[in-house]
Amino acid sequence: MENTYYLIVEQRAGGRRLRTLDEYASADRLIADAADYEAGEFPGRWVGALELSFDDSGRLIAALPLVDIAADVHAELASRLEWCQRQTALDRWSPR
Protein backbone atom coordinates (compact mmCIF):
# COMPACT_ATOMS: atom_id res chain seq x y z
CA MET A 1 0.00 0.00 0.00
CA GLU A 2 1.25 3.48 -0.86
CA ASN A 3 0.08 6.80 0.57
CA THR A 4 0.19 10.17 -1.14
CA TYR A 5 -0.61 13.46 0.59
CA TYR A 6 -2.12 16.60 -0.91
CA LEU A 7 -2.16 20.12 0.47
CA ILE A 8 -5.09 22.20 -0.78
CA VAL A 9 -3.92 25.75 -1.46
CA GLU A 10 -6.17 28.72 -2.23
CA GLN A 11 -4.93 31.74 -4.19
CA ARG A 12 -6.43 34.75 -5.94
CA ALA A 13 -5.90 34.92 -9.69
CA GLY A 14 -7.50 37.59 -11.85
CA GLY A 15 -10.03 38.40 -9.16
CA ARG A 16 -11.09 34.76 -8.88
CA ARG A 17 -10.36 32.16 -6.24
CA LEU A 18 -8.19 29.30 -7.48
CA ARG A 19 -7.56 26.11 -5.52
CA THR A 20 -4.66 23.83 -6.35
CA LEU A 21 -3.32 20.56 -4.95
CA ASP A 22 0.34 20.23 -3.98
CA GLU A 23 1.48 16.58 -3.85
CA TYR A 24 3.76 15.12 -1.14
CA ALA A 25 5.25 11.72 -0.41
CA SER A 26 5.15 12.32 3.36
CA ALA A 27 2.88 14.09 5.80
CA ASP A 28 5.92 15.74 7.44
CA ARG A 29 6.81 17.61 4.25
CA LEU A 30 3.17 18.63 3.77
CA ILE A 31 3.08 20.06 7.31
CA ALA A 32 6.33 21.97 6.74
CA ASP A 33 4.96 23.55 3.55
CA ALA A 34 1.61 24.33 5.20
CA ALA A 35 3.61 26.15 7.88
CA ASP A 36 5.40 28.10 5.13
CA TYR A 37 2.01 29.18 3.73
CA GLU A 38 0.82 30.07 7.25
CA ALA A 39 3.96 32.16 7.80
CA GLY A 40 3.43 34.04 4.53
CA GLU A 41 6.48 32.60 2.79
CA PHE A 42 4.37 31.45 -0.19
CA PRO A 43 1.49 33.31 -1.84
CA GLY A 44 -1.94 31.99 -0.96
CA ARG A 45 -3.09 30.02 2.04
CA TRP A 46 -3.55 26.36 2.80
CA VAL A 47 -7.18 25.39 3.35
CA GLY A 48 -7.03 21.63 3.82
CA ALA A 49 -5.17 18.38 3.26
CA LEU A 50 -5.92 14.89 1.97
CA GLU A 51 -4.36 11.45 2.32
CA LEU A 52 -4.88 9.08 -0.61
CA SER A 53 -4.07 5.38 -0.24
CA PHE A 54 -3.39 3.09 -3.19
CA ASP A 55 -3.06 -0.69 -3.31
CA ASP A 56 -0.10 -2.45 -4.94
CA SER A 57 -1.77 -2.29 -8.37
CA GLY A 58 -2.12 1.51 -8.09
CA ARG A 59 -5.87 1.46 -7.50
CA LEU A 60 -7.24 4.09 -5.11
CA ILE A 61 -8.55 2.39 -1.97
CA ALA A 62 -9.09 5.35 0.38
CA ALA A 63 -9.23 9.14 0.34
CA LEU A 64 -9.36 10.80 3.73
CA PRO A 65 -9.20 14.43 4.84
CA LEU A 66 -6.38 15.22 7.26
CA VAL A 67 -8.47 17.09 9.80
CA ASP A 68 -6.02 17.47 12.68
CA ILE A 69 -3.00 19.03 10.99
CA ALA A 70 -3.54 22.62 12.18
CA ALA A 71 -1.97 21.78 15.55
CA ASP A 72 1.00 20.17 13.77
CA VAL A 73 1.37 23.24 11.53
CA HIS A 74 1.39 25.56 14.54
CA ALA A 75 3.90 23.31 16.34
CA GLU A 76 6.14 23.50 13.26
CA LEU A 77 5.87 27.30 13.28
CA ALA A 78 6.61 27.48 17.00
CA SER A 79 9.82 25.52 16.41
CA ARG A 80 11.09 28.18 14.00
CA LEU A 81 13.05 30.84 15.86
CA GLU A 82 12.64 33.58 13.22
CA TRP A 83 8.85 33.08 13.11
CA CYS A 84 8.62 33.27 16.91
CA GLN A 85 10.65 36.48 16.92
CA ARG A 86 8.45 38.01 14.22
CA GLN A 87 5.28 37.05 16.12
CA THR A 88 6.68 38.55 19.32
CA ALA A 89 7.45 41.81 17.52
CA LEU A 90 3.95 41.90 16.01
CA ASP A 91 2.35 41.22 19.39
CA ARG A 92 4.43 43.95 21.00
CA TRP A 93 3.27 46.59 18.52
CA SER A 94 -0.31 45.50 17.92
CA PRO A 95 -3.05 47.77 19.30
CA ARG A 96 -4.88 46.30 22.25
Biopython code that builds the backbone (N, CA, C, O; Angstrom):
import numpy as np
from Bio.PDB.StructureBuilder import StructureBuilder

atoms = [
    (1, "MET", "N", (0.846, -1.176, 0.000)),
    (1, "MET", "CA", (0.000, 0.000, 0.000)),
    (1, "MET", "C", (0.894, 1.243, 0.000)),
    (1, "MET", "O", (1.918, 1.286, 0.682)),
    (2, "GLU", "N", (0.499, 2.228, -0.757)),
    (2, "GLU", "CA", (1.250, 3.483, -0.858)),
    (2, "GLU", "C", (0.321, 4.644, -0.527)),
    (2, "GLU", "O", (-0.838, 4.667, -0.943)),
    (3, "ASN", "N", (0.846, 5.610, 0.227)),
    (3, "ASN", "CA", (0.076, 6.805, 0.571)),
    (3, "ASN", "C", (0.672, 8.021, -0.124)),
    (3, "ASN", "O", (1.889, 8.152, -0.248)),
    (4, "THR", "N", (-0.195, 8.890, -0.567)),
    (4, "THR", "CA", (0.191, 10.174, -1.139)),
    (4, "THR", "C", (-0.614, 11.245, -0.422)),
    (4, "THR", "O", (-1.787, 11.047, -0.104)),
    (5, "TYR", "N", (0.022, 12.379, -0.172)),
    (5, "TYR", "CA", (-0.612, 13.457, 0.587)),
    (5, "TYR", "C", (-0.751, 14.682, -0.303)),
    (5, "TYR", "O", (0.114, 14.967, -1.130)),
    (6, "TYR", "N", (-1.853, 15.400, -0.122)),
    (6, "TYR", "CA", (-2.118, 16.602, -0.914)),
    (6, "TYR", "C", (-2.483, 17.762, -0.001)),
    (6, "TYR", "O", (-3.334, 17.634, 0.879)),
    (7, "LEU", "N", (-1.833, 18.883, -0.221)),
    (7, "LEU", "CA", (-2.156, 20.125, 0.467)),
    (7, "LEU", "C", (-3.036, 20.948, -0.468)),
    (7, "LEU", "O", (-2.667, 21.189, -1.617)),
    (8, "ILE", "N", (-4.184, 21.376, 0.015)),
    (8, "ILE", "CA", (-5.095, 22.198, -0.783)),
    (8, "ILE", "C", (-4.744, 23.654, -0.513)),
    (8, "ILE", "O", (-4.802, 24.118, 0.625)),
    (9, "VAL", "N", (-4.379, 24.367, -1.572)),
    (9, "VAL", "CA", (-3.921, 25.753, -1.458)),
    (9, "VAL", "C", (-4.882, 26.656, -2.226)),
    (9, "VAL", "O", (-5.263, 26.354, -3.357)),
    (10, "GLU", "N", (-5.263, 27.755, -1.605)),
    (10, "GLU", "CA", (-6.171, 28.718, -2.231)),
    (10, "GLU", "C", (-5.411, 30.004, -2.527)),
    (10, "GLU", "O", (-4.710, 30.541, -1.669)),
    (11, "GLN", "N", (-5.564, 30.489, -3.768)),
    (11, "GLN", "CA", (-4.929, 31.738, -4.187)),
    (11, "GLN", "C", (-5.936, 32.569, -4.961)),
    (11, "GLN", "O", (-6.962, 32.064, -5.416)),
    (12, "ARG", "N", (-5.628, 33.849, -5.104)),
    (12, "ARG", "CA", (-6.426, 34.749, -5.944)),
    (12, "ARG", "C", (-5.707, 34.902, -7.276)),
    (12, "ARG", "O", (-4.500, 35.141, -7.325)),
    (13, "ALA", "N", (-6.470, 34.759, -8.354)),
    (13, "ALA", "CA", (-5.902, 34.918, -9.695)),
    (13, "ALA", "C", (-6.927, 35.629, -10.558)),
    (13, "ALA", "O", (-8.007, 35.098, -10.818)),
    (14, "GLY", "N", (-6.588, 36.829, -11.002)),
    (14, "GLY", "CA", (-7.501, 37.586, -11.853)),
    (14, "GLY", "C", (-8.834, 37.872, -11.193)),
    (14, "GLY", "O", (-9.874, 37.870, -11.852)),
    (15, "GLY", "N", (-8.807, 38.118, -9.890)),
    (15, "GLY", "CA", (-10.032, 38.402, -9.157)),
    (15, "GLY", "C", (-10.851, 37.170, -8.813)),
    (15, "GLY", "O", (-11.924, 37.287, -8.222)),
    (16, "ARG", "N", (-10.368, 36.008, -9.171)),
    (16, "ARG", "CA", (-11.087, 34.765, -8.882)),
    (16, "ARG", "C", (-10.299, 33.923, -7.892)),
    (16, "ARG", "O", (-9.080, 34.051, -7.777)),
    (17, "ARG", "N", (-11.001, 33.074, -7.192)),
    (17, "ARG", "CA", (-10.362, 32.163, -6.245)),
    (17, "ARG", "C", (-9.972, 30.885, -6.987)),
    (17, "ARG", "O", (-10.787, 30.285, -7.687)),
    (18, "LEU", "N", (-8.725, 30.487, -6.821)),
    (18, "LEU", "CA", (-8.191, 29.304, -7.478)),
    (18, "LEU", "C", (-7.659, 28.358, -6.411)),
    (18, "LEU", "O", (-6.874, 28.766, -5.555)),
    (19, "ARG", "N", (-8.076, 27.115, -6.454)),
    (19, "ARG", "CA", (-7.564, 26.109, -5.523)),
    (19, "ARG", "C", (-6.724, 25.102, -6.293)),
    (19, "ARG", "O", (-7.118, 24.620, -7.355)),
    (20, "THR", "N", (-5.560, 24.795, -5.736)),
    (20, "THR", "CA", (-4.660, 23.828, -6.349)),
    (20, "THR", "C", (-4.316, 22.757, -5.325)),
    (20, "THR", "O", (-4.529, 22.937, -4.126)),
    (21, "LEU", "N", (-3.784, 21.644, -5.809)),
    (21, "LEU", "CA", (-3.324, 20.558, -4.951)),
    (21, "LEU", "C", (-1.819, 20.423, -5.102)),
    (21, "LEU", "O", (-1.316, 20.265, -6.215)),
    (22, "ASP", "N", (-1.098, 20.485, -3.989)),
    (22, "ASP", "CA", (0.338, 20.231, -3.980)),
    (22, "ASP", "C", (0.537, 18.808, -3.469)),
    (22, "ASP", "O", (-0.010, 18.450, -2.425)),
    (23, "GLU", "N", (1.305, 17.994, -4.180)),
    (23, "GLU", "CA", (1.480, 16.578, -3.851)),
    (23, "GLU", "C", (2.740, 16.347, -3.022)),
    (23, "GLU", "O", (3.775, 16.968, -3.264)),
    (24, "TYR", "N", (2.643, 15.444, -2.035)),
    (24, "TYR", "CA", (3.759, 15.123, -1.141)),
    (24, "TYR", "C", (3.840, 13.622, -0.918)),
    (24, "TYR", "O", (2.824, 12.927, -0.930)),
    (25, "ALA", "N", (5.043, 13.132, -0.718)),
    (25, "ALA", "CA", (5.246, 11.720, -0.410)),
    (25, "ALA", "C", (5.119, 11.452, 1.086)),
    (25, "ALA", "O", (4.908, 10.311, 1.498)),
    (26, "SER", "N", (5.247, 12.511, 1.906)),
    (26, "SER", "CA", (5.147, 12.319, 3.359)),
    (26, "SER", "C", (4.319, 13.435, 3.987)),
    (26, "SER", "O", (4.275, 14.560, 3.489)),
    (27, "ALA", "N", (3.670, 13.096, 5.083)),
    (27, "ALA", "CA", (2.875, 14.089, 5.805)),
    (27, "ALA", "C", (3.778, 15.149, 6.435)),
    (27, "ALA", "O", (3.371, 16.303, 6.565)),
    (28, "ASP", "N", (4.997, 14.774, 6.827)),
    (28, "ASP", "CA", (5.920, 15.737, 7.440)),
    (28, "ASP", "C", (6.236, 16.887, 6.492)),
    (28, "ASP", "O", (6.242, 18.050, 6.898)),
    (29, "ARG", "N", (6.497, 16.563, 5.237)),
    (29, "ARG", "CA", (6.814, 17.613, 4.252)),
    (29, "ARG", "C", (5.595, 18.491, 3.989)),
    (29, "ARG", "O", (5.725, 19.704, 3.821)),
    (30, "LEU", "N", (4.407, 17.879, 3.954)),
    (30, "LEU", "CA", (3.169, 18.633, 3.775)),
    (30, "LEU", "C", (2.995, 19.633, 4.914)),
    (30, "LEU", "O", (2.648, 20.790, 4.679)),
    (31, "ILE", "N", (3.234, 19.189, 6.145)),
    (31, "ILE", "CA", (3.082, 20.063, 7.313)),
    (31, "ILE", "C", (4.085, 21.211, 7.257)),
    (31, "ILE", "O", (3.744, 22.349, 7.579)),
    (32, "ALA", "N", (5.315, 20.919, 6.852)),
    (32, "ALA", "CA", (6.327, 21.975, 6.743)),
    (32, "ALA", "C", (5.915, 23.022, 5.711)),
    (32, "ALA", "O", (6.072, 24.219, 5.952)),
    (33, "ASP", "N", (5.395, 22.588, 4.571)),
    (33, "ASP", "CA", (4.963, 23.553, 3.553)),
    (33, "ASP", "C", (3.707, 24.303, 3.983)),
    (33, "ASP", "O", (3.568, 25.489, 3.685)),
    (34, "ALA", "N", (2.791, 23.634, 4.677)),
    (34, "ALA", "CA", (1.608, 24.330, 5.202)),
    (34, "ALA", "C", (2.049, 25.422, 6.173)),
    (34, "ALA", "O", (1.466, 26.507, 6.196)),
    (35, "ALA", "N", (3.073, 25.139, 6.969)),
    (35, "ALA", "CA", (3.612, 26.150, 7.882)),
    (35, "ALA", "C", (4.212, 27.315, 7.098)),
    (35, "ALA", "O", (4.081, 28.468, 7.508)),
    (36, "ASP", "N", (4.866, 27.025, 5.976)),
    (36, "ASP", "CA", (5.398, 28.096, 5.126)),
    (36, "ASP", "C", (4.275, 28.987, 4.604)),
    (36, "ASP", "O", (4.409, 30.210, 4.597)),
    (37, "TYR", "N", (3.173, 28.387, 4.170)),
    (37, "TYR", "CA", (2.014, 29.181, 3.732)),
    (37, "TYR", "C", (1.475, 30.008, 4.893)),
    (37, "TYR", "O", (1.173, 31.190, 4.730)),
    (38, "GLU", "N", (1.356, 29.389, 6.060)),
    (38, "GLU", "CA", (0.822, 30.071, 7.246)),
    (38, "GLU", "C", (1.699, 31.261, 7.632)),
    (38, "GLU", "O", (1.200, 32.291, 8.083)),
    (39, "ALA", "N", (3.012, 31.105, 7.449)),
    (39, "ALA", "CA", (3.958, 32.165, 7.802)),
    (39, "ALA", "C", (4.055, 33.245, 6.727)),
    (39, "ALA", "O", (4.727, 34.256, 6.929)),
    (40, "GLY", "N", (3.393, 33.045, 5.590)),
    (40, "GLY", "CA", (3.429, 34.041, 4.525)),
    (40, "GLY", "C", (4.613, 33.916, 3.596)),
    (40, "GLY", "O", (4.893, 34.835, 2.827)),
    (41, "GLU", "N", (5.320, 32.788, 3.650)),
    (41, "GLU", "CA", (6.481, 32.601, 2.786)),
    (41, "GLU", "C", (6.096, 32.262, 1.353)),
    (41, "GLU", "O", (6.892, 32.468, 0.437)),
    (42, "PHE", "N", (4.899, 31.749, 1.145)),
    (42, "PHE", "CA", (4.371, 31.453, -0.187)),
    (42, "PHE", "C", (3.097, 32.259, -0.378)),
    (42, "PHE", "O", (2.405, 32.553, 0.598)),
    (43, "PRO", "N", (2.771, 32.625, -1.617)),
    (43, "PRO", "CA", (1.491, 33.310, -1.842)),
    (43, "PRO", "C", (0.332, 32.332, -1.665)),
    (43, "PRO", "O", (0.455, 31.147, -1.975)),
    (44, "GLY", "N", (-0.767, 32.827, -1.177)),
    (44, "GLY", "CA", (-1.939, 31.989, -0.963)),
    (44, "GLY", "C", (-2.002, 31.492, 0.469)),
    (44, "GLY", "O", (-1.220, 31.900, 1.328)),
    (45, "ARG", "N", (-2.957, 30.595, 0.702)),
    (45, "ARG", "CA", (-3.092, 30.020, 2.041)),
    (45, "ARG", "C", (-3.538, 28.575, 1.907)),
    (45, "ARG", "O", (-4.256, 28.222, 0.972)),
    (46, "TRP", "N", (-3.115, 27.754, 2.831)),
    (46, "TRP", "CA", (-3.546, 26.363, 2.797)),
    (46, "TRP", "C", (-4.925, 26.281, 3.447)),
    (46, "TRP", "O", (-5.179, 26.927, 4.463)),
    (47, "VAL", "N", (-5.807, 25.486, 2.858)),
    (47, "VAL", "CA", (-7.183, 25.392, 3.349)),
    (47, "VAL", "C", (-7.581, 23.964, 3.708)),
    (47, "VAL", "O", (-8.687, 23.739, 4.198)),
    (48, "GLY", "N", (-6.705, 23.008, 3.475)),
    (48, "GLY", "CA", (-7.027, 21.630, 3.820)),
    (48, "GLY", "C", (-5.960, 20.682, 3.319)),
    (48, "GLY", "O", (-5.017, 21.080, 2.636)),
    (49, "ALA", "N", (-6.131, 19.405, 3.676)),
    (49, "ALA", "CA", (-5.172, 18.385, 3.258)),
    (49, "ALA", "C", (-5.888, 17.045, 3.122)),
    (49, "ALA", "O", (-6.886, 16.779, 3.792)),
    (50, "LEU", "N", (-5.351, 16.213, 2.240)),
    (50, "LEU", "CA", (-5.922, 14.893, 1.973)),
    (50, "LEU", "C", (-4.837, 13.830, 2.021)),
    (50, "LEU", "O", (-3.675, 14.096, 1.714)),
    (51, "GLU", "N", (-5.228, 12.622, 2.411)),
    (51, "GLU", "CA", (-4.358, 11.455, 2.317)),
    (51, "GLU", "C", (-5.039, 10.448, 1.393)),
    (51, "GLU", "O", (-6.161, 10.013, 1.654)),
    (52, "LEU", "N", (-4.356, 10.084, 0.317)),
    (52, "LEU", "CA", (-4.877, 9.080, -0.605)),
    (52, "LEU", "C", (-4.058, 7.813, -0.454)),
    (52, "LEU", "O", (-2.828, 7.864, -0.421)),
    (53, "SER", "N", (-4.737, 6.674, -0.364)),
    (53, "SER", "CA", (-4.072, 5.377, -0.238)),
    (53, "SER", "C", (-4.352, 4.548, -1.483)),
    (53, "SER", "O", (-5.480, 4.488, -1.972)),
    (54, "PHE", "N", (-3.298, 3.909, -1.984)),
    (54, "PHE", "CA", (-3.388, 3.089, -3.187)),
    (54, "PHE", "C", (-2.913, 1.677, -2.865)),
    (54, "PHE", "O", (-2.000, 1.492, -2.060)),
    (55, "ASP", "N", (-3.539, 0.677, -3.498)),
    (55, "ASP", "CA", (-3.065, -0.691, -3.309)),
    (55, "ASP", "C", (-1.853, -0.924, -4.210)),
    (55, "ASP", "O", (-1.411, -0.016, -4.914)),
    (56, "ASP", "N", (-1.320, -2.149, -4.183)),
    (56, "ASP", "CA", (-0.104, -2.450, -4.937)),
    (56, "ASP", "C", (-0.287, -2.341, -6.448)),
    (56, "ASP", "O", (0.694, -2.183, -7.175)),
    (57, "SER", "N", (-1.525, -2.421, -6.930)),
    (57, "SER", "CA", (-1.768, -2.286, -8.369)),
    (57, "SER", "C", (-1.953, -0.829, -8.782)),
    (57, "SER", "O", (-2.095, -0.533, -9.969)),
    (58, "GLY", "N", (-1.951, 0.092, -7.798)),
    (58, "GLY", "CA", (-2.122, 1.508, -8.091)),
    (58, "GLY", "C", (-3.553, 1.985, -8.018)),
    (58, "GLY", "O", (-3.845, 3.137, -8.338)),
    (59, "ARG", "N", (-4.448, 1.111, -7.599)),
    (59, "ARG", "CA", (-5.866, 1.461, -7.499)),
    (59, "ARG", "C", (-6.119, 2.220, -6.195)),
    (59, "ARG", "O", (-5.629, 1.832, -5.135)),
    (60, "LEU", "N", (-6.884, 3.298, -6.287)),
    (60, "LEU", "CA", (-7.239, 4.095, -5.113)),
    (60, "LEU", "C", (-8.135, 3.269, -4.194)),
    (60, "LEU", "O", (-9.160, 2.741, -4.626)),
    (61, "ILE", "N", (-7.739, 3.160, -2.914)),
    (61, "ILE", "CA", (-8.554, 2.394, -1.969)),
    (61, "ILE", "C", (-9.119, 3.262, -0.851)),
    (61, "ILE", "O", (-10.060, 2.853, -0.172)),
    (62, "ALA", "N", (-8.561, 4.454, -0.649)),
    (62, "ALA", "CA", (-9.093, 5.349, 0.383)),
    (62, "ALA", "C", (-8.651, 6.776, 0.110)),
    (62, "ALA", "O", (-7.545, 7.022, -0.371)),
    (63, "ALA", "N", (-9.535, 7.707, 0.425)),
    (63, "ALA", "CA", (-9.231, 9.139, 0.337)),
    (63, "ALA", "C", (-9.811, 9.777, 1.588)),
    (63, "ALA", "O", (-11.028, 9.822, 1.770)),
    (64, "LEU", "N", (-8.932, 10.267, 2.444)),
    (64, "LEU", "CA", (-9.361, 10.804, 3.731)),
    (64, "LEU", "C", (-8.859, 12.227, 3.930)),
    (64, "LEU", "O", (-7.721, 12.535, 3.579)),
    (65, "PRO", "N", (-9.692, 13.094, 4.488)),
    (65, "PRO", "CA", (-9.197, 14.430, 4.839)),
    (65, "PRO", "C", (-8.287, 14.331, 6.060)),
    (65, "PRO", "O", (-8.545, 13.544, 6.970)),
    (66, "LEU", "N", (-7.235, 15.123, 6.075)),
    (66, "LEU", "CA", (-6.375, 15.222, 7.262)),
    (66, "LEU", "C", (-6.922, 16.377, 8.088)),
    (66, "LEU", "O", (-6.613, 17.539, 7.822)),
    (67, "VAL", "N", (-7.725, 16.060, 9.077)),
    (67, "VAL", "CA", (-8.472, 17.092, 9.796)),
    (67, "VAL", "C", (-7.718, 17.674, 10.986)),
    (67, "VAL", "O", (-8.083, 18.747, 11.466)),
    (68, "ASP", "N", (-6.699, 17.016, 11.468)),
    (68, "ASP", "CA", (-6.025, 17.472, 12.683)),
    (68, "ASP", "C", (-4.634, 18.037, 12.434)),
    (68, "ASP", "O", (-3.790, 17.991, 13.330)),
    (69, "ILE", "N", (-4.372, 18.566, 11.247)),
    (69, "ILE", "CA", (-3.005, 19.029, 10.987)),
    (69, "ILE", "C", (-2.746, 20.456, 11.446)),
    (69, "ILE", "O", (-1.586, 20.862, 11.512)),
    (70, "ALA", "N", (-3.766, 21.228, 11.763)),
    (70, "ALA", "CA", (-3.544, 22.620, 12.180)),
    (70, "ALA", "C", (-2.635, 22.685, 13.402)),
    (70, "ALA", "O", (-1.759, 23.547, 13.471)),
    (71, "ALA", "N", (-2.825, 21.796, 14.358)),
    (71, "ALA", "CA", (-1.966, 21.780, 15.549)),
    (71, "ALA", "C", (-0.528, 21.446, 15.167)),
    (71, "ALA", "O", (0.409, 22.025, 15.718)),
    (72, "ASP", "N", (-0.345, 20.517, 14.228)),
    (72, "ASP", "CA", (1.003, 20.169, 13.768)),
    (72, "ASP", "C", (1.653, 21.339, 13.032)),
    (72, "ASP", "O", (2.852, 21.578, 13.172)),
    (73, "VAL", "N", (0.858, 22.063, 12.250)),
    (73, "VAL", "CA", (1.373, 23.235, 11.531)),
    (73, "VAL", "C", (1.819, 24.299, 12.527)),
    (73, "VAL", "O", (2.890, 24.885, 12.367)),
    (74, "HIS", "N", (1.017, 24.553, 13.545)),
    (74, "HIS", "CA", (1.389, 25.560, 14.543)),
    (74, "HIS", "C", (2.586, 25.115, 15.376)),
    (74, "HIS", "O", (3.395, 25.952, 15.777)),
    (75, "ALA", "N", (2.717, 23.819, 15.647)),
    (75, "ALA", "CA", (3.902, 23.311, 16.344)),
    (75, "ALA", "C", (5.148, 23.503, 15.485)),
    (75, "ALA", "O", (6.210, 23.856, 15.997)),
    (76, "GLU", "N", (5.019, 23.271, 14.186)),
    (76, "GLU", "CA", (6.138, 23.502, 13.264)),
    (76, "GLU", "C", (6.543, 24.970, 13.277)),
    (76, "GLU", "O", (7.731, 25.288, 13.322)),
    (77, "LEU", "N", (5.564, 25.861, 13.237)),
    (77, "LEU", "CA", (5.866, 27.295, 13.276)),
    (77, "LEU", "C", (6.534, 27.685, 14.584)),
    (77, "LEU", "O", (7.485, 28.467, 14.589)),
    (78, "ALA", "N", (6.045, 27.147, 15.689)),
    (78, "ALA", "CA", (6.613, 27.484, 16.999)),
    (78, "ALA", "C", (8.059, 27.024, 17.121)),
    (78, "ALA", "O", (8.821, 27.583, 17.910)),
    (79, "SER", "N", (8.446, 26.013, 16.351)),
    (79, "SER", "CA", (9.824, 25.518, 16.406)),
    (79, "SER", "C", (10.789, 26.378, 15.589)),
    (79, "SER", "O", (12.003, 26.181, 15.649)),
    (80, "ARG", "N", (10.259, 27.314, 14.837)),
    (80, "ARG", "CA", (11.093, 28.178, 13.996)),
    (80, "ARG", "C", (11.385, 29.476, 14.732)),
    (80, "ARG", "O", (10.482, 30.276, 14.977)),
    (81, "LEU", "N", (12.637, 29.681, 15.080)),
    (81, "LEU", "CA", (13.053, 30.838, 15.864)),
    (81, "LEU", "C", (12.657, 32.150, 15.199)),
    (81, "LEU", "O", (12.107, 33.031, 15.861)),
    (82, "GLU", "N", (12.925, 32.297, 13.897)),
    (82, "GLU", "CA", (12.635, 33.575, 13.224)),
    (82, "GLU", "C", (11.136, 33.878, 13.231)),
    (82, "GLU", "O", (10.745, 35.037, 13.376)),
    (83, "TRP", "N", (10.292, 32.855, 13.077)),
    (83, "TRP", "CA", (8.847, 33.078, 13.105)),
    (83, "TRP", "C", (8.424, 33.519, 14.500)),
    (83, "TRP", "O", (7.606, 34.429, 14.634)),
    (84, "CYS", "N", (8.962, 32.894, 15.531)),
    (84, "CYS", "CA", (8.622, 33.271, 16.908)),
    (84, "CYS", "C", (9.024, 34.717, 17.187)),
    (84, "CYS", "O", (8.278, 35.464, 17.819)),
    (85, "GLN", "N", (10.201, 35.103, 16.716)),
    (85, "GLN", "CA", (10.651, 36.478, 16.924)),
    (85, "GLN", "C", (9.746, 37.470, 16.197)),
    (85, "GLN", "O", (9.428, 38.529, 16.737)),
    (86, "ARG", "N", (9.335, 37.136, 14.987)),
    (86, "ARG", "CA", (8.447, 38.008, 14.222)),
    (86, "ARG", "C", (7.088, 38.130, 14.914)),
    (86, "ARG", "O", (6.530, 39.225, 14.984)),
    (87, "GLN", "N", (6.555, 37.025, 15.422)),
    (87, "GLN", "CA", (5.275, 37.051, 16.124)),
    (87, "GLN", "C", (5.370, 37.878, 17.404)),
    (87, "GLN", "O", (4.441, 38.613, 17.742)),
    (88, "THR", "N", (6.476, 37.762, 18.106)),
    (88, "THR", "CA", (6.677, 38.547, 19.323)),
    (88, "THR", "C", (6.700, 40.031, 18.996)),
    (88, "THR", "O", (6.097, 40.834, 19.707)),
    (89, "ALA", "N", (7.393, 40.401, 17.922)),
    (89, "ALA", "CA", (7.446, 41.808, 17.516)),
    (89, "ALA", "C", (6.062, 42.311, 17.116)),
    (89, "ALA", "O", (5.687, 43.431, 17.464)),
    (90, "LEU", "N", (5.305, 41.499, 16.393)),
    (90, "LEU", "CA", (3.948, 41.901, 16.007)),
    (90, "LEU", "C", (3.055, 42.065, 17.230)),
    (90, "LEU", "O", (2.282, 43.019, 17.315)),
    (91, "ASP", "N", (3.161, 41.146, 18.167)),
    (91, "ASP", "CA", (2.350, 41.224, 19.386)),
    (91, "ASP", "C", (2.701, 42.459, 20.210)),
    (91, "ASP", "O", (1.832, 43.075, 20.826)),
    (92, "ARG", "N", (3.968, 42.808, 20.211)),
    (92, "ARG", "CA", (4.426, 43.948, 20.996)),
    (92, "ARG", "C", (3.849, 45.255, 20.457)),
    (92, "ARG", "O", (3.542, 46.166, 21.225)),
    (93, "TRP", "N", (3.702, 45.342, 19.130)),
    (93, "TRP", "CA", (3.269, 46.591, 18.518)),
    (93, "TRP", "C", (1.804, 46.608, 18.110)),
    (93, "TRP", "O", (1.320, 47.617, 17.599)),
    (94, "SER", "N", (1.099, 45.519, 18.325)),
    (94, "SER", "CA", (-0.312, 45.499, 17.923)),
    (94, "SER", "C", (-1.162, 46.302, 18.906)),
    (94, "SER", "O", (-0.910, 46.277, 20.111)),
    (95, "PRO", "N", (-2.171, 47.016, 18.393)),
    (95, "PRO", "CA", (-3.053, 47.773, 19.295)),
    (95, "PRO", "C", (-3.906, 46.820, 20.116)),
    (95, "PRO", "O", (-4.377, 45.799, 19.615)),
    (96, "ARG", "N", (-4.093, 47.161, 21.361)),
    (96, "ARG", "CA", (-4.884, 46.295, 22.252)),
    (96, "ARG", "C", (-6.087, 47.018, 22.741)),
    (96, "ARG", "O", (-6.877, 46.458, 23.501)),
]
sb = StructureBuilder()
sb.init_structure("model")
sb.init_model(0)
sb.init_chain("A")
sb.init_seg("    ")
for serial, (resi, resn, name, xyz) in enumerate(atoms, 1):
    if name == "N":
        sb.init_residue(resn, " ", resi, " ")
    sb.init_atom(name, np.array(xyz, "f"), 0.0, 1.0, " ", f" {name:<3s}", serial, name[0])
structure = sb.get_structure()
